[in-house]
Amino acid sequence: MNWNQIEGNWEQFKGKVQQNWGKLTNDDLDVVRGNRKELAGKLQERYGKAQEEAEREIDDWLSRH
């Protein structure tokens, strides 16, 4: 699966994202709206991760879906 598919079906994937990163709120996910850079930014903000680490986690998650 690629990110375009997730972005296009964001409403369906929000729950899966929140299962993986429980500190993200519904409001966070509404702001993200499927934008990968926004998701990485929220992961950095909520989890105190570096940008590279957040991007790596997103890649790992994407490879599992």
MOFENCOR-V782392 format. One line per field, one symbol per residue. ss: DSSP state (h for helix, s for strand, l for the rest). burial: + if it has 24 or more other C-alpha atoms within 12 Angstrom, else -. A space follows every 50 residues. Layout:
ss->???
burial->???
This chain:
ss->llhhhhhhlhhhhhhhhhhhlllllhhhhhhhlllhhhhhhhhhhhhlll hhhhhhhhhhhhhll
burial->-----++--+--++--++--+--+---++--+++++--++++++------ ---+--++-------
